[in-house]
């Protein structure tokens, strides 16, 4: 999916190349963090880490958040494989640590998992905004013709979709002979008056 005019194949190729570089940069950042984490967790433990076990958990959390963040922020479709792979990587480290003279801890793996989930969630939230800022994507900050901000339009569409689904679900569970269920949502007259009576 590109934001280029489909009638201009040259521009479309440039946008696709730019998008591919953006996605590769995220994989490179994640790969660099894999190496850094591997070196830090499979080398002898520093004395400060042994004296402050809380710092060790914080380091696991931050390391794995930084591992997953660039992978997801550059392509949010990577959730399906990147998040499980990062979690498995944290577990594998804990299994290998006793072989290099370090202790394996369930709490370290818990911190790894928490870091992966937090980093991936933050990346998902910031995906469009960072892409627009770094790549200069004009569609990310677009304003529709009616003047409403794009996120407000999307929110209204989502709410309407949810109302349709709720109506269908309510209709599916209605028993024959029951009076028809009202449409979900506030009653227009009551909402205007602030009246809570039925």
Secondary structure by P-SEA (a helix, b strand, c coil): ccccccccaaaaaaaaaaaaaaaaaaaaaaaaaaaaaaaaaaccccaaaaacaaaaaaaaaaaaaaaaaaaaaacccccccaaaaaaaaaaaaaaacccccbbbbaaaaaaaaaaaaaaaaaaaaaaaaaaaaaaccccccccccccccaaaaaaaaaaaaaaaaaaaaaaaaccccccccccccccaaaaaaccccc
